[in-house]
């Protein structure tokens, strides 16, 4: 199964990342109604900023916005190997 973010629905039942028992987004229209720019801002500086890169990639693929991965996911810079 894909590594989707699992929000704590006890503390925030209206979380836009909520998924049903089958793993489908409950508030899919929330994401589909966003422009690309709004999606990038939401996942970098807004409600999705705390997600891991893998969770962001999975979410973007699920809402068919894979083309935004480079703008949303932070590139990790690794030091050179000795």
C-alpha positions in Angstrom: 0.0 0.0 0.0 1.1 3.5 -0.7 2.5 5.5 2.2 -0.3 8.1 2.5 -0.3 10.4 5.5 -2.7 9.2 8.2 -4.1 12.2 10.1 -5.4 12.0 13.7 -9.1 12.3 13.0 -9.9 12.4 16.7 -8.3 15.8 17.1 -9.3 17.1 13.7 -12.2 15.2 12.1 -12.3 17.6 9.1 -8.6 17.0 8.1 -8.4 17.3 4.3 -6.0 14.4 4.2 -8.7 12.0 5.7 -9.2 8.7 3.9 -11.9 6.1 4.0 -11.5 2.4 4.8 -10.5 1.8 1.2 -7.8 4.4 1.3 -9.6 6.9 -0.9 -9.6 10.6 -0.1 -12.8 11.7 1.7 -12.4 15.3 0.7 -11.1 14.8 -2.8 -13.0 17.8 -4.2 -11.0 20.1 -1.7 -7.8 19.1 -3.5 -9.2 18.9 -7.1 -10.7 22.5 -6.8 -7.2 23.9 -6.0 -5.0 25.5 -8.7 -1.5 24.2 -9.1 -0.1 27.2 -7.3 -2.4 26.8 -4.4 -1.5 23.1 -4.2 2.2 23.9 -4.1 1.6 26.5 -1.3 -0.6 24.1 0.7 2.0 21.4 0.6 5.1 23.6 1.2 4.0 26.3 3.6 0.5 25.3 4.6 -1.4 22.2 5.9 0.9 19.7 4.2 4.3 21.3 5.1 4.8 18.7 7.9 4.4 15.7 5.5 7.4 13.7 4.4 8.5 13.8 0.7 7.2 10.3 0.2 3.8 11.3 1.6 3.7 14.4 -0.5 4.6 12.4 -3.7 1.9 9.8 -2.9 -0.7 12.5 -2.3 0.2 14.4 -5.5 0.0 11.2 -7.5 -3.4 10.4 -6.0 -4.9 13.7 -7.0 -3.1 13.5 -10.4 -0.7 16.4 -9.9 2.5 14.4 -10.3 3.9 17.3 -12.4 4.2 19.4 -9.1 6.6 17.0 -7.3 9.7 19.0 -8.1 8.1 22.2 -6.8 6.7 20.5 -3.6 9.4 18.0 -2.5 12.5 19.4 -0.9 15.7 18.0 -2.6 18.0 16.4 -0.1 21.7 17.4 -0.6 24.0 14.6 0.4 27.6 15.3 1.3 30.2 13.7 -1.0 31.5 10.3 -0.1 35.1 10.0 0.9 
